[in-house]
C-alpha cells in the first residue's frame, strides 16, 4: 500500500507539471523579447471600444540579413477598423486576416541584434504604438448589464516581461482588476512565457449598457469553439488530468517492474539529431530515419545554418516560410470569449520551421533582402 501511494504521488506530480505553465525566460533560441506591452481600452457609448497598443520591442539575436522590419499583433476579432499609427517608428499599418486577425505593423527602419548593431551602428530596440476601433466585445446579461472578457494578443515565440491592461472606468463598473491608475482600472501580468497571456473581465452597469448597440455585441460566430460553456471546459480539463494520471501511473509501474535499469531516462541513447538530410539542388529537407526521401532528393550533409531544436521563423504555431521576405504565423484562439493571437515576422528572412517529423530549410542566397 505504501508503495502504491508513492507511485500515485509521483504520477500526480507529473500531471501537475504537464498542466502548469513554466516560468518565463528568454530561451537561447529566442530572437526577440517584449520589455513592456501596454493595452488601453476606452469604451464608446455604443459598446464598441478604442484600444491602444503600446509595445517596447527588443531584438535579441540574428545575423545582418535577419533584421526585424515588421510585426503582426493579434486583435480580438475581425470587427476592427480605424487603425491609426501613433508613433513615427511605424511607416504603415493595416488589417490582416491570415490564420487569425492581426494589425500588421511595418517599420520605417530595420532593427538588428545588438551584436550586428555594434558593427553597423543600427538599433536593436523599437517602441511603437497604434490604436484600433474594435467591436463585438461584450455580452448582455439578463439583468441588463453587459460583460466584457478581453484577452490581448499573446506571443508564441518570445517572452513578454511585463503586460499591463488599462480600462477606462465609470460609475458602477465591476471588474477583477488588480489596481487603479486615475480613472483607469489596471491589470498587470508578467513575465509571460511563450504562448502565455492574460484575460481581464469588466461588467458595465445598466446605466451605461442600456445605450450599447446590439449589432456591436459578441455573437457565436465571433467565438472559436462556440457552444462550450464553462462546465464543458471544466469537464474537459478534469478528464485530461485523469487520463494523464492513469497514463503516468502505468508508465511508472512498468518502470518499476523492469529487470534492467533505464540508465536515468526514457530513450536516453537516441540522438534527436541523428536524422538524415536530403537535397534536390535547391532546397534541403530533414527526415526521420524511418522515412523515405522525396522523389528526386539525395542524401547530403546538414546545412551550415542548421541548429537543433526547430527552425528560425518568428511566429507561432507550425507556420512555414518558403522565401526570405515572409513568414507564416498560425496561433490558436481557444478562450471563452473575445481573444487574439500575435506573432512577429522578420523582413530579413528567417526561413524554416518545425512541423511533425520533418524540418524544412530554404537555403539562403546572396540576394539583397527586401521589405515584405
N, C-alpha and C positions, 0 to 999 in steps of 0.2 A: 504493500500500500504506500509506503514512504517513497519507494522508487517511482511509482506511478505519479505521485504528487509532484515529484521533481520534474518528471517529463512534462507534465501538464503545465507547470510554471514556466519551463523553458519554451514550450510551444506558444504560450500566451505572450511571452516577451517577443518572440519572433513576429507574431501577428501585430503587436503594437508598433514594432519597428517598421512594418510594412505599410501601416496606415498613417503614421505620424510624419509630419514634414521634417526634413533635415535642416540643420542650422544653415543660415545663409552665408555664403562666402564666394569670392571670385575664384572660379576654378582656373587651373593652369591654362586651359584652352580657351578661356573667355577672351573675346576681342573687345568688349565694351562693358561699361558699368554706368548706371544712372545714380548720380550722387543725390539728387533731390527730384521728386516727382510731385508737383503741386496741382491739384484739381479744385477749381472753384465753381460752385453751382449756384445760379440765381434764377429763381422761378419767374416766369411771366404770368400775368393774370389768367391766361387761357390754359395753364397747366404744363406748357412746354418750358424749356429751360435754356438759358445761355450758359454754356460750360466752357471755362477757360482752362487750358492745359499749359503749364509752365514746367519745362524739363531742363535739367542740368546734366548733359551727356558727356561722358569721358571715354575716349578711345584708349584702350589698354595695349593692344598688340596689332601686328600686321606689318607687312613689308611696304615699300614705297608705292607699289601698284595696288595695295589693298587699303586704300583710303575710304573714309566714310563721306558720302555725298548726299544721301537721302535716307529717310526712315519712314516706317509706317506705324502709326499709332492707332490702336483699336478704339472704335466708337461703340456706343451702346447698341445701335441698330441702324438700319438703312434710312430711317426718318431723320436725316440730318441735312442741313443746308447752311448757307451764310458762313462758310468757312473763311476766316479772316486772319491773316498773319499779323502778329503784334510786335515782332522784333525784326530788325534789319538782317538778321542772320538767315531768314527764310527768303528764298527767291521766288518760290511758287508753292501753293498748297492746293490740293484737290481731293475730292472724294473718290475712293477706290473700293470696289466690291470684287474681292478676289480671295475666296476661301474665308470670307468674313467681311466686315465693313471697317474701313480704315480712312484716316486722314493721311494722305501721302505728302510728306513734308520734304521739299527739295531745298538744299542749302546753296547759298551763293558762293561758298568756299568749300575746299576739301579739308578733311581733318584726318591726321595721321597719328600713328602710335608715338609715344614720347621718344622712342629711340630714333625714329625717322625724323621727327621734328628737330632733334638735336643736330641733324645733318642738313636739312633743307630750310630750317627756320620757320616751319609751319606751326600750326596749332593742333592740339590734341583734345581740346575741350570746347564744346559748343553749348550755349544757352539759348533756348528758343521758346517761343510762346505763341499760341494761337487760340482763337475762340470759335465755337461752333454752336449753332442753334439746333437743339435736339428735342424731339417729341416722342410720344409713345413710351413714357417712362412710369406712369402712375396707374394704379388700380383703384377703383372706387369701392368703398366698403358699404355694408348695409346701413350703417348709421349716417351715411352722407360724407364721411371723411374720405380722404384719399391717401394712399400709402405709396411710398417710393422705396425700391430696393435697388441700389445702384452699385455696380461693380466696375471700376475703371479698368482699362486695358492692362493685362499682365504681360510679362516678357519671359519667353521660354528659355532663352539662352544667355541671360545676364542677370546680375543681382541689382536690385533697387535698394540703395542704402536707406532711404527714408521716403515714404509716401505720406502726404498729408491731403486730406479732403476737407474743403471748407464749403459750408452750405448756408446761404443767407437765410436767417430765421425770421419768424414772425410771431405774433401773439398766438399762443395756444399750440405751437408746433411741439411735437413729441418725437424724440429721436434717441438712438443708442450711442450718441456722441461721447467722446472721451474728454472733451474740453470745449472752451469757447474762445473766440477772438473778436471782441467787439460785438458786432451784430451777426457774427457767423458762428455756427456750430462747427466743431472741428473733430476730426478723427486722425490719429497718427498710427502708421504701420511701419514696420521695418526693424532690421533689414529683412528684405523679401528675397528668398532664393529663386532659383529657376522655376518659372511657372506659378509662383505664389502670388496671391493678390489679397484684396480685402473688399468687403461689402458694407455699405452704410444703409441704414434704414431711417426713414423720416415719415411721420404721419402728419398730414395737414388738416386742421380743423374745418368744420363745415363752412365757417365764415369765409374762408379762402377757397375751399374746394368747390363751393357752390358755383363759382364762375368758371370752373375748368370745362373746356370744350370736350365733348365725348369723342370727337374724332382724334383727339390727342392722347386718348387712353391706350394703355398697353393691351394688345389683343393676343389671342392664342397663336396667331401666325408669327408674332414677334418673339415668341419664347421657344428656344430649342428644346425638344423633348416635352412639348406641351402635353398635358393630360396626366402628368405625375404630380400628385400632391405631396405634402411633407411626409405623410405616413408611408407612401410608396418609397420615397427616398430613404427613410429611416430603415424600413424593412430590407431594402437592398444592401445597405451598409452592414446591418446585423447579419444577414445571410453571408455576405462576403467575409466578415470576421469569423463566422462559424466555420465556413469552408476552409479558410486559412488555418484555423486552429486544428481541424481534423487532419489536414494535409501535413502540418508541421509535426503533429504527434506521430503520424505514420512514419514520416522520414526519420524522426528521432528513434523510434522503435527499431527501424531497420538498421540504423547505425549501431545501436546498442547490441543487436543480435549478430552483427558481422564477426566472423572469426578473425579476419585480418584487419589491421588498423587502416584508416583512411590516410594517415600521414598529415593530418592537420587541415583538410579541406575537401571540397567537392571537386573532383576532376582537376586536382592541382597540377598534374603533369601535362595538361592540354594547353598549348600556347595559342592564344587567340589570334596572334599574328601569323601563324603557320598556315596561311591560306595561299592560294595560287593566283597569280596575276596574268592577264591575257591582254593582247592588243591587236587591233586591226589596222594599225598605222596612224590613226588619227585620234583615237581615244583608248583609254585603258580601263579595264574592269577588274574587280577583285571578287573572287568567288570562293565559297566554302569548298573544302577539299572534295566533298562528295558530289559537287555539282559539275556538269559538263560545261565547257566554254561555249559561248555563242558561235554560230557559224561564221567562219572567216577570221576568227581570232586565234592567235598563237601565244604560247607561254613566254613571258618576259619578266625582267626584274621589276620590283616595285618602283613607282615614280619617285623622283628625288624629293618632291614636296609632301609625300605621304607621311602622316603621323597617326599612330594607332589611336583609336577611340572615336572615330567618326570623321565627318567631313568638315568643311570650312565655311559653310554658309552662315551668315547672320540670319536668324529667323527661327520660327517654331515648327514643331511637328516634323514631318518627313518630307518637307519641300525639296524639290530637286532643281538645281540650276544647270542650264545647258549652255550658257555663254558667260562672258566675263563682265557683262554690264547689267546683269539682273540676277535676282534670286527669288525663290518661291517661299512663301510662308503659309503654313496650314496649322491653325490652332483650333482647339475645340472649346465651344461655349457650352457649359453644362450647369449653369446656375439657375436658381428658381425663377428669376425674372429677367430684367434687362442685364445684359452682360456684354463684355467686349474682350477682344484679344489683341495682342500687339506684337510686332516684331520689327526688326531693322534689316535693311539691305545695304550692301556696300556697292557704290558705283565703280569701285576699282576692281571688282570681280573676285569674290571668294567662291569658287565653284566646288560643287560636290556636297553630298550629304549621305547619311546612312538610311537605308530602308531594308528592313528584314535582314536577309543574309547576303546582300550584295552591296558593295561600295563602289560607286562610280566616280571617277575623277576625270574632268575635262582638262587636258594638258594645256598649259599656258603657252602663248605665242609671244613674239616680241612686238606685237601691235600696240600702239599707244592706247591706253584705257580711255574710254569716253563716257560721258554723262549718260544716265539712263533716259 
